[in-house]
C-alpha cells in the first residue's frame, strides 16, 4: 500500500472584496484586523444561532399558552 505524497502547503490567502492577498506578507496591523473580523464573524454566527433557539422556544411557549387559555373564559370586548 502506498502512502500519498505530501501535498505542498499552500500559503494562506485572504480574499476581500474580490481581491486576493498573501496573508503572510500583510503587515501585522492588517493581520490583526483580519483576526478581529474572524472573531466578529464567529460571534455573529453564535448569536444568530442563539436567536434561532430563542425563537423556537418562544414559539413553543406560545403554543402552550394558546392550549392552556382554551379552557379559560376571556374578558368581554370593551364596548
Residue, then its C-alpha position, 0 to 999 in steps of 0.5 A: x500500500x502506498x502512502x500519498x505524497x505530501x501535498x505542498x502547503x499552500x500559503x494562506x490567502x485572504x480574499x476581500x472584496x474580490x481581491x486576493x492577498x498573501x496573508x503572510x506578507x500583510x503587515x501585522x496591523x492588517x493581520x490583526x484586523x483580519x483576526x478581529x473580523x474572524x472573531x466578529x464573524x464567529x460571534x455573529x454566527x453564535x448569536x444568530x444561532x442563539x436567536x434561532x433557539x430563542x425563537x423556537x422556544x418562544x414559539x413553543x411557549x406560545x403554543x402552550x399558552x394558546x392550549x392552556x387559555x382554551x379552557x379559560x373564559x376571556x374578558x368581554x370586548x370593551x364596548 
